[in-house]
Amino acid sequence: MAAMARADLDGKPIKPLTICMIGAGGFIGSHLCEKLMAETPHKVLAVDVYNDKIKHLLEPATLPWAGRIQFHRINIKNDSRLEGLIKMGDLTINLAAICTPADYNTRPLDTIYSNFIDALPVLKYCSENNKRLIHFSTCEVYGKTIGSFLPKDHPLRQDPAFYVLKEDASPCIFGSIEKQRWSYACAKQLIERLIYAEGAENGLEFTIVRPFNWIGPRMDFIPGIDGPSEGVPRVLACFSNNLLRGEPLKLVDGGQSQRTFVYIKDAIEAVLLMIENPARANGHIFNVGNPKNEVTVRQLAEMMTEVYAKVSGEPSREEPTIDVSSKEFYGEGYDDSDKRIPDMTIINRQLGWNPKTSLWDLLESTLTYQHRTYAEAVKQATAKAVASS
């Protein structure tokens, strides 16, 4: 059961909240709903078009949190019920987005509409009804690092001032218009600027979250199993799919890009602090990542291969990876950033949050889940495909 007596970081009692969570049925939303049901007295109005990832929270009716979570099947593009649900809540959390790199190139219009146009009514209703908003943005708003414009052997490329990303100081640097990969980042940056302007001009209480590669169970989908066969999920699910099928892991442009990865359960702790500490979180943009878990994408592939062999008991391929060009993998118009390393000063100062889970441990937890959930289904799908060929 949830502990009912809760206090914020300043020792003040936390009153139970009603939270309108848009995108509650996705990867982040499902973990946040779990946390809220298990550890708090808060209520959730869960808004999404799918509920597969939160079904275990919705039924049976004998669950200890029954009555504290309601699912509302709504497409926020065109449903008049949205404003009513936002009015019912004390707080709105907007997680809705298209956030898969393969889509930025092939579906730039959908990407821009989803991340900017579709977010406008949410912002409008929160502002007009004096409701607090926690909006999920992305680390992609930073674009390219300053250091990426220096010669590859330039010593300043190793200076943190040229690559560590700070919410209140780092510029947002994108590629040319022809590089449609930046459609997502530009849409996310513009909605951030609008939210910030609503706060400045109309007093909107807001918090903006910039996730840096949150990974864990239930992330994305496995193509042909619980997602489209031709789908291309994000890197962790892409590599998981290759491992489950015994295929080499595809490294785009050699896998030289550097990224940091944070465990979803650590990241959700940060979000709960934002929810329950409005006096410390309002008006702030927060990086939420783990700078200690920094690797190249190639190193990530090597680690995942090793971890998967351990959790599955299956031997690794002799050639575990292959290199592919970004044009071959994503199509024309792809571009990328060299590094994404978050500065953690603001979130540590305001909320006292630091991530705990090492990259190895979070990969072990995630790949154990992936193997347990998908291995048999992948084997059956593969056998069926062979039999029909």
RAHUJO-V659122 format. One record per residue. N is the residue number from 0. RES is the residue in one letter. PSI is psi in whole degrees, 0 to 359 (NA if undefined). Layout:
n: [N | N]
res: [RES | RES]
psi: [PSI | PSI]
This chain:
n: [0 | 1 | 2 | 3 | 4 | 5 | 6 | 7 | 8 | 9 | 10 | 11 | 12 | 13 | 14 | 15 | 16 | 17 | 18 | 19 | 20 | 21 | 22 | 23 | 24 | 25 | 26 | 27 | 28 | 29 | 30 | 31 | 32 | 33 | 34 | 35 | 36 | 37 | 38 | 39 | 40 | 41 | 42 | 43 | 44 | 45 | 46 | 47 | 48 | 49 | 50 | 51 | 52 | 53 | 54 | 55 | 56 | 57 | 58 | 59 | 60 | 61 | 62 | 63 | 64 | 65 | 66 | 67 | 68 | 69 | 70 | 71 | 72 | 73 | 74 | 75 | 76 | 77 | 78 | 79 | 80 | 81 | 82 | 83 | 84 | 85 | 86 | 87 | 88 | 89 | 90 | 91 | 92 | 93 | 94 | 95 | 96 | 97 | 98 | 99 | 100 | 101 | 102 | 103 | 104 | 105 | 106 | 107 | 108 | 109 | 110 | 111 | 112 | 113 | 114 | 115 | 116 | 117 | 118 | 119 | 120 | 121 | 122 | 123 | 124 | 125 | 126 | 127 | 128 | 129 | 130 | 131 | 132 | 133 | 134 | 135 | 136 | 137 | 138 | 139 | 140 | 141 | 142 | 143 | 144 | 145 | 146 | 147 | 148 | 149 | 150 | 151 | 152 | 153 | 154 | 155 | 156 | 157 | 158 | 159 | 160 | 161 | 162 | 163 | 164 | 165 | 166 | 167 | 168 | 169 | 170 | 171 | 172 | 173 | 174 | 175 | 176 | 177 | 178 | 179 | 180 | 181 | 182 | 183 | 184 | 185 | 186 | 187 | 188 | 189 | 190 | 191 | 192 | 193 | 194 | 195 | 196 | 197 | 198 | 199 | 200 | 201 | 202 | 203 | 204 | 205 | 206 | 207 | 208 | 209 | 210 | 211 | 212 | 213 | 214 | 215 | 216 | 217 | 218 | 219 | 220 | 221 | 222 | 223 | 224 | 225 | 226 | 227 | 228 | 229 | 230 | 231 | 232 | 233 | 234 | 235 | 236 | 237 | 238 | 239 | 240 | 241 | 242 | 243 | 244 | 245 | 246 | 247 | 248 | 249 | 250 | 251 | 252 | 253 | 254 | 255 | 256 | 257 | 258 | 259 | 260 | 261 | 262 | 263 | 264 | 265 | 266 | 267 | 268 | 269 | 270 | 271 | 272 | 273 | 274 | 275 | 276 | 277 | 278 | 279 | 280 | 281 | 282 | 283 | 284 | 285 | 286 | 287 | 288 | 289 | 290 | 291 | 292 | 293 | 294 | 295 | 296 | 297 | 298 | 299 | 300 | 301 | 302 | 303 | 304 | 305 | 306 | 307 | 308 | 309 | 310 | 311 | 312 | 313 | 314 | 315 | 316 | 317 | 318 | 319 | 320 | 321 | 322 | 323 | 324 | 325 | 326 | 327 | 328 | 329 | 330 | 331 | 332 | 333 | 334 | 335 | 336 | 337 | 338 | 339 | 340 | 341 | 342 | 343 | 344 | 345 | 346 | 347 | 348 | 349 | 350 | 351 | 352 | 353 | 354 | 355 | 356 | 357 | 358 | 359 | 360 | 361 | 362 | 363 | 364 | 365 | 366 | 367 | 368 | 369 | 370 | 371 | 372 | 373 | 374 | 375 | 376 | 377 | 378 | 379 | 380 | 381 | 382 | 383 | 384 | 385 | 386 | 387 | 388]
res: [M | A | A | M | A | R | A | D | L | D | G | K | P | I | K | P | L | T | I | C | M | I | G | A | G | G | F | I | G | S | H | L | C | E | K | L | M | A | E | T | P | H | K | V | L | A | V | D | V | Y | N | D | K | I | K | H | L | L | E | P | A | T | L | P | W | A | G | R | I | Q | F | H | R | I | N | I | K | N | D | S | R | L | E | G | L | I | K | M | G | D | L | T | I | N | L | A | A | I | C | T | P | A | D | Y | N | T | R | P | L | D | T | I | Y | S | N | F | I | D | A | L | P | V | L | K | Y | C | S | E | N | N | K | R | L | I | H | F | S | T | C | E | V | Y | G | K | T | I | G | S | F | L | P | K | D | H | P | L | R | Q | D | P | A | F | Y | V | L | K | E | D | A | S | P | C | I | F | G | S | I | E | K | Q | R | W | S | Y | A | C | A | K | Q | L | I | E | R | L | I | Y | A | E | G | A | E | N | G | L | E | F | T | I | V | R | P | F | N | W | I | G | P | R | M | D | F | I | P | G | I | D | G | P | S | E | G | V | P | R | V | L | A | C | F | S | N | N | L | L | R | G | E | P | L | K | L | V | D | G | G | Q | S | Q | R | T | F | V | Y | I | K | D | A | I | E | A | V | L | L | M | I | E | N | P | A | R | A | N | G | H | I | F | N | V | G | N | P | K | N | E | V | T | V | R | Q | L | A | E | M | M | T | E | V | Y | A | K | V | S | G | E | P | S | R | E | E | P | T | I | D | V | S | S | K | E | F | Y | G | E | G | Y | D | D | S | D | K | R | I | P | D | M | T | I | I | N | R | Q | L | G | W | N | P | K | T | S | L | W | D | L | L | E | S | T | L | T | Y | Q | H | R | T | Y | A | E | A | V | K | Q | A | T | A | K | A | V | A | S | S]
psi: [152 | 139 | 127 | 328 | 106 | 148 | 149 | 185 | 344 | 11 | 6 | 143 | 143 | 122 | 148 | 136 | 153 | 121 | 121 | 109 | 109 | 124 | 25 | 338 | 2 | 189 | 302 | 314 | 320 | 319 | 324 | 318 | 316 | 313 | 314 | 321 | 319 | 331 | 357 | 168 | 6 | 153 | 149 | 126 | 100 | 113 | 125 | 171 | 342 | 152 | 16 | 320 | 352 | 11 | 325 | 346 | 344 | 337 | 150 | 175 | 352 | 1 | 146 | 336 | 13 | 133 | 345 | 355 | 128 | 135 | 131 | 111 | 98 | 135 | 113 | 350 | 326 | 39 | 119 | 348 | 345 | 314 | 320 | 320 | 321 | 321 | 325 | 336 | 161 | 337 | 141 | 134 | 121 | 109 | 354 | 132 | 155 | 120 | 43 | 119 | 326 | 331 | 335 | 326 | 315 | 338 | 55 | 325 | 311 | 321 | 314 | 316 | 314 | 317 | 345 | 296 | 314 | 341 | 345 | 313 | 323 | 312 | 316 | 312 | 322 | 316 | 314 | 332 | 12 | 48 | 138 | 145 | 128 | 113 | 131 | 118 | 227 | 154 | 346 | 344 | 339 | 335 | 232 | 150 | 156 | 320 | 334 | 345 | 357 | 158 | 148 | 332 | 11 | 132 | 332 | 345 | 337 | 358 | 120 | 332 | 341 | 358 | 339 | 133 | 120 | 133 | 321 | 8 | 325 | 137 | 160 | 109 | 115 | 168 | 185 | 164 | 327 | 338 | 88 | 353 | 334 | 3 | 320 | 309 | 320 | 318 | 318 | 321 | 320 | 320 | 326 | 314 | 324 | 317 | 315 | 320 | 321 | 323 | 316 | 317 | 326 | 5 | 18 | 132 | 119 | 157 | 137 | 131 | 129 | 94 | 139 | 89 | 70 | 128 | 154 | 186 | 147 | 13 | 129 | 228 | 166 | 117 | 134 | 354 | 297 | 26 | 171 | 142 | 325 | 2 | 151 | 97 | 183 | 175 | 317 | 315 | 326 | 309 | 322 | 317 | 315 | 316 | 317 | 328 | 1 | 28 | 157 | 147 | 129 | 122 | 112 | 123 | 39 | 358 | 34 | 345 | 143 | 137 | 161 | 151 | 137 | 144 | 136 | 322 | 326 | 314 | 322 | 328 | 319 | 318 | 320 | 322 | 321 | 317 | 316 | 1 | 62 | 326 | 332 | 337 | 332 | 138 | 2 | 152 | 131 | 124 | 134 | 101 | 188 | 94 | 343 | 338 | 53 | 129 | 161 | 161 | 327 | 315 | 322 | 315 | 317 | 318 | 316 | 323 | 316 | 315 | 319 | 322 | 322 | 313 | 334 | 338 | 9 | 139 | 151 | 156 | 151 | 322 | 89 | 342 | 157 | 149 | 136 | 153 | 154 | 328 | 318 | 321 | 315 | 342 | 180 | 149 | 6 | 145 | 167 | 166 | 150 | 320 | 153 | 91 | 117 | 140 | 136 | 12 | 312 | 313 | 327 | 320 | 316 | 323 | 353 | 24 | 137 | 139 | 156 | 331 | 129 | 161 | 317 | 313 | 320 | 327 | 321 | 315 | 315 | 315 | 332 | 315 | 314 | 316 | 314 | 323 | 324 | 340 | 313 | 319 | 321 | 318 | 316 | 318 | 321 | 316 | 320 | 318 | 320 | 317 | 327 | 356 | NA]
